[in-house]
C-alpha cells in the first residue's frame, strides 16, 4: 500500500470569479487533478519541493522551516496539505510570520493535527501483533485442519469438492497468497516483530489490494518503530513534537488570537471494504462462504457423516467471520474503536488516546468566521494512495462506488478554498 499521502499546496489562485495568482505543490498523488477539478489550471501551480521528504529523518519542525524558506517573499499565500502534508502546513503557518513570510490561511485534508496512534511505537506494535493473531486464528482454521480428521479418515478418502477449480487465475493467486501467509511455518510466533513482518503486513497488503511489493508499508512501520527522530515518528500523539512544539500551550494560544483562516476536510470512511480493497477481499470471502455452504449441504445429505461435515462447516464459518471482521479489527488498530466513522483507515477523525483527543481538525477550533470543517463520509485515506481520480471513480466498493469519494473531495476543496480565500 502506498504511504499515507502527504503534500503541501501554496495557493493564491481564486476559484471562479476571484482574482487569480499562483499555487505551489509539494509531494503529490492526485492533488493536482483535484485542484484542476476545483477550477485551477496548470499555469496556476508548480512544485515547491520534490518528492522524497516523507520518510526523512529531519522531523516535521525542520521540514516545515525548510519549506517556509521556499515560500515567495512579499506575497500572501494559502497552504494546502493532505495527511502529513496538512500537519506540516499547520506548522508552517505557525512559524511563517517570524520567518518573514505571509500565510493568510491553510487547508488541511485528512490530517492528523494532534497525532495518530498508529505512529506510537507501543500501540502500533501491540495492535498489529494482535491483528496477526486474530487473522491467523480465523483464516488458518481450515488450512491447519481439525483435530477430528484422523477419526474421519474414511470420509476424507472420498475427496472433497475443489472450490478453486471454479476460480479465475487472479482469484486463485489471492487465495493461495492468503493461505501462504497464515501458514508460514517460519514465523516465530513468540517474536512480536516476526509476527508483524511476516503475518500482519503481508495480510494488510493483501486486503488493501496491493501487489507483492511490501516495501512502502514496511518503510512506514519502520519509521514508526525507529527510535530516532523522523517525519512519521513526529506524528506520535505522545511525542515531543506534538506535545511540546506544535500543540504547546503557547503555540495554540497564538493560533487562537490570530486571524489566519483555517479549513479542515474530515474523511470518515473507515470501512476498508468500501474502498478498492474490496476487489482483493471479495474473492477470499466468497471462497470461504462457498466452502461453508457446501459443507452444510453435505452434512444434511450424509446424515451418517453429519458430525464431520458440520465441524468442517463450522470451521469455514470462523474463516468467513474473520474476513467479515477485518474492517472492524483494522478500525480498532487505527482509532481504538470498531466504529468506522472514527477514522478513514489510517487517520483518526474522532479518537482519544492516552487522554489526548485526536481529530482531523485543530485542537483549538475558533469562531466559524475563522475556522470551518467539511465532513466527507465516503472518503478514505486509501483513496489518496490510488493516485488517480480517474481510476478511483471507476472502482466499486462493497456497496457503493468510489465515484462518491471523488465528488465529495471535489466539493470540499472548492468550498474550503473559497472560504479561506475570501476577503484576503
N, C-alpha and C positions, 0 to 999 in steps of 0.2 A: 504494500500500500504506500502511496506517496506520503511524504511527510506532511504534517499539518501545514497548510499553505500559508506563507507569510509574505506580505508586500506592503509598501507604503506609496501612496499617491499624493503628490503635491498638486493641488488644484486651484486655479483661479479662473477657470473657464465657467461660464454661466449657461445653464441649460435653457433652451428655448429663447425667451426674449431678453435675457440678461446679458450684459457685456461679456465678450469672450477674452480669455487670457490663456496661459499655458498650464499644462499638467505634467507632473513628474511621477514615474512609477518605479518601485524597487521590488525585484523578485516576483515575477508574475506567474500565474497559472492561466486563467482565462479572464483576468481582471481587465485587460484592455478590451476584450469583447464585451464585457459588462458595461464599461464606460461608453463604448460606441452605442450600445443599446439605449443608453441614457441620453443620447443626442450629441455625443462628442465625436470628433473626427481625428484621424491620425496626426494632423498638424497641430492639435491641441495638447499633445502629451509626448513625453520622452522619458527615458530611464534616468533615475538619479544615481543608482548603483546597480551593478550587475548581480547575477545570482551567485550563490555560494556563501552567503553570510549566515544562513540559518543555524548551522551547527558549529559556528566558530566559537573559540574559547574566550572571545572578548568580553562577553557578558552584555546584557541589554543596555546598561548605562553607557558603557564605552561605545557601543554600536550607535546608540541614539546621538551621542555627542559628535561622532564622526559624520553622521548623516545630516545633523543640523548644520555642520560646517559646509555642507554642499548645497544648502538652501540659497536661493538667489538673494542678493543684498538689495535693500530698498524696494522690496516688493512684498505685498501681502499674499500669503498663501493659506491654503486649507490642506490638511494632511488626511490621507485616507488609507486605512490598512485593514487587511483581513487576517484574522487569527493572531499569530505572534506579531505580524506587521501592525495590527491595531494597538497592541501593547507598546511597541516601540514608538508608534505615532503619539501615544499619550505622553510617554516620557519625553519625546522631542518637544512637545508643546510646553511641558513644564520648564524646560531649560532654554527655550528659544530666545526669549527676551534678554536674558543675561548674556547670551552669545551674539547679541545684536541682530537677531532675525525676527521677523514679524509673522507669527502664526495667528490667524484670526479665528480658527476653528479646526475641528477634526471629526472624522467619521471612523468609528471602529466597528468592524463587522465580524461577528462570531469570535470575539477576542476575550481571552482570559485576563481581564484587567485587574483582578485580585489574586490570580494564580489558578493553577489547575492541579487537582490532587494526583493525577497520573504522573506528574513530574516530581512528586515527593517520593524519594527512594524507598522508604519503608513501606508506604502504601502500595506503590507500583509493584514491588517485589512480592508482597503478600497477596495482593489481589490477583495478579497474573498467575501466581502459583496455585491459588485456589481455583481459578478458572481452568487450569490444566487438569487438576484432579477431577473437577466437575465433568469436563469433556471426556476424559479417558474412562471414567467410571460409567458414563452413559453410553457413549458411542462404542466403547470397547466391549459391551456386554455380549453382543453376538460373536464378535471376532474371537474373543477369549474363550468362548464355549461355556456350556453349562456343566456343572458337576455331575448331572444325572445322565450324560450322554453315553457313558460306558454301559450303563444299565440298559439303555435302549439301543444297543448296538445293532440289533436286527433291523430296527426301523431305519437307522442310518444307512444300512447297506442297500436299501431300496433307492437311495438317492433323493435329492431334494430339488425343487424347481430352481433353475438358473435364472434369476431375475436379470442378471447382467446381460443375458443374451438379447434382450429387447432394447437395450440402451444404445444410444449413439456413442461414437468413439470419445467425444469430448466428455460426455457424462461418465463414461466408464473410467476415464482418466481421473475425474474428480473423486469418484468413489474409491478408486484404488489409492489415491493420494491420502484420502481421509483414513483409510484402513492402515496405510503405512505409518501415518503419524501416531495414531493411538496404539499401535502395536510395535513401536520402535523398542526393541529389546535392549538397545544400547543406552537407553536413558537411565541415569542414576536417579531413581525416584526419591532418594534421601537427600539429593542435592537440589535445592530450590532453583538455582541458576540453570542447572541442566534441564530441569523440567520446563522452565520458561523458554529457554532457547530451542529445545527440541520438541516441545508439545504446544505451548501457548502461542508463540509467534507463528509457527507454520499453520496452526489452525486459524489464526486471525487472518493470515494471508489468504488461506483457502476460502474462508467465509466472506472476506471482503472482496473476493473476486479477482485477485491479482495473479500474476504468473509466479513461477517458482523462484524468482529472484527476490530474496528476502532482505537485501542489503539496506534498503531505506528504512524499513521498520526496525531492523537491528540498530541502525545508526541512531534512530530516535531514542530507543530504550537504552542504548549505550550512553547517550548523553544524560539520561535520567540517572543511571546507576553510577556514573562517574562522580567522584567527589570534587573534582576540580570545577572551577567556575566556567560556565558557558551559557550561551543564549537560552537554550532549552531549560537547563537546570535553574536558571533565574526565575522560571515560572512557578517554582515551588512556593505554595502559599505561606509556608513557614520559614522560607529562606530570607537571607539578609536583604536582597534587593526588594522583594515585595513588602517586607515588614518595615525596614529602616530607610529605604530610599524612595521608591515611587509612592508607597502608601503611608509614608511617615506623617505624623500629625501636622508638621509644618507644610509639607507639600500639598496635602489635602486642604488645609486651611487657605493656602494661596489659590487653589483651584476654585474654592467656594467664593472667594472675593473677586475673582477675575470675571471679565465679561466675554471671554472666549466661548463661542458656541460649540456644543458637542452633540453629536447624533450617534446613537448606538443601534446597530442592526442585530437583533437577537434571533438566533436559529434554534429551534426546539424539536427537530425531527430526530430523536434519538433511537428510533427503531431501525436498526441496520437492514432489516428485511424490506423496508420501504425504499431502499436505495439500490444501486447497481449490484450490491452484494447478493441480492435475491437470485440473480442468474446463477450464482455458484451454490447457494443454499438449497434452492428448489429441487435440483436433481437428487441431492442427498436425502432430503425429507421424503420425496416421492418414493425413493428406493426402499427406505425403511417402512414406509406406510404399506407398500405392496407386500413386503415380507410379512408384516403383522397380519394383514388381511388374509393372505394366503394360508398362513399357519392356523388362523382361527377356522378357516374353511375346512382345512384338513382335520382339525380337531373335531368338528361337528360331523364330518363324514366318516371318520375312522374312530368310532367310539372306543374300540379296544386299545387304541393308541392315544386316547384323549389327553392323558396326563402329559405325555411328551410334547405333543403339538401345542397344548395350552401353555406349557412352560416356554416353548420357543416363541409363541405369540407375545407372551408377557415380556420376554427379553427384547423383542422388537419394539414393543410399546415404550420401554425405557429409552431406547435409542430415538424413537420419534419424539418423546417428551424432551430429550436432551437438545435435539436440533431446534424444536419449537421454543425452548427456553433460552437459547443463545442470546437473543437481543436483550432479555431481561438481565442475564448474567453479565453481559458486557456493560449494560447501563449501570449496573451496580459498581463495576470497576471504575467507571468514569465519574459517577456522581454520588456513589454510596446509596443509590436508590434504584429500585427496579422500574420506576416510573420514567417512561421515555421522554416526557416533556421537561425533565430536569437537565437535559443535555442534548447535544447534537452529534453524539457518537464519539466526540473527543474533548469538547469544551463544556464545562458546567454552565447551565443557564440559571439554575436555582439549586444551590448546594450549601452545606455548612460543614466545613472541615476543621476539626480541632478548634471550634469556636469562631472560625473565620467564615464570613459569608462570601461565597463565590458566585459571581454573576458575570454576564456579558455587558453589564453597564458599570460605570464608575461607582465606587463605594460612597460617593458624596454627591448624589444627584441634587440638582438645584431646580429653580423655577422653570416651568415649561417654556418660558420665553428664551431660556438659555440651553436647556437640556431636553432631549426628546429621544424616545426609543421606539423601534418598529419591530414587531414580532413576526417572524416567518416560521410558521409551524410545519411547513413542508420542506424546509431547507436543512440539509445535513452537512457536516464537515466533509463527509466522503464525496459530496458533490464537487467541492473545490479540488479534490485530488484527481478527479477525472480529467480536468484541464481543458475542456472544450464545451461551451454552451450548446453547440450544435449537436454534439454527441449526447450530452446529458438529456436534452429534451426528447430524445428518441428512446430513452430507456424506461422500461416498465418496472416499478417496484412490485411488492406483493399485491397491493390493492389499488394503487394509483400511479399515474405516470409522473416521471421526474420533470416533465414539462411544467408542472405546477411549481416546482422549485425555481426554475428559470424565471417564471412570471413573477413570483414573489420577490426574487432578488432584483429584477429589473425595476419593479415598482418601488421597492425600498430604497435603492440607491438614488433614484430620481428624487424622491421626496426628501431623503436625508440631505442630499446636496443642495436642493432648493432652500431647505430650512437653514443650513449652516451659512450658505452664501448670501442670504437675504440681508440687506442693509449693511453690507460690508463697505 
